[in-house]
Amino acid sequence: MPISPDQGSTGGGTTVTITGTNLANASAVKFGSKNATITANTPTSVTVISPSGTGAVPVTVTTPGGTSNPLTFFYVGAPFKSGLSASSGPLAGGNTITITGTGLSTATAVAFGANSATPTIVSDSVITVAVPAGAAAGSVGVTVTTAGGSNNGLSYTYVDAPTVTTFTPTSGPASGGTAVTINGTNLDTTQSVTFGGIAAPFSVVNATTVSAVSPPTADGQPGPADVTVTNPAGSATAATQFQYLASPGI
């Protein structure tokens, strides 16, 4: 006499189907000492709503012919999430993140706002999931659903890729040290700014402005350099290059 599923939330409310023979006119289905609510009954099956409980309990079906042998149902507590390996990523999704916590071994879905994905279970304390595409840039709640219920409380931020429209000034000495204002879009999540592939100190002013200081060129020589801004969703390079200038000589 199989039972499916054989595990559910400690708070009850799991729809459980018990299959077997001679099950018609079931008068009671007990989970341990508690009665379940019968919602459907045929000669070969009984469908019930599990009561609340803890641990492993015997499940029996009582009909006019007697009481069945017991099956085991396992109560599972709600999951607890302690952290995400990354709290932001591209609006298009597709990046894989790790969720840590407890009670994750029965995870069946991870929702990012209204969009869900199926996780890969690593252990009871670790799952990984490919982030689904978001509906719009911004923060959404992250919900993990397991046999024991659902848990949220963490957030994930969808980010649009940056653009770079202009920067001023457009030139400076090869020794670096020029304060450069970079304008564009989606710059509030900037992770790095480079001049010719060399990392530059920067600070985020707002979503459309980043302030950076040009680094020295790698060889100390003048020449053009790409200005590139990177955020969790990607990188953008200005259409024009920053011009490193030669120092005067006399």
Secondary structure, DSSP 8 states (H G I E B T S, - for coil): --EESSEEETT---EEEEE-SS-TT--EEEETTEE-EEEEEETTEEEEE-----SEEEEEEEETTEE---EEEEEE---EEEEES-SEEETT---EEEEEEES-TT--EEEETTEEE--EEEETTEEEEE----SSSEEEEEEEEETTEEEEEEEEEEE---EEEEEES-EEETT---EEEEEEES-TT--EEEETTEEE-EEEEETTEEEEE----SSS--EEE-EEEEETTEEEE-SS-EEEE-----
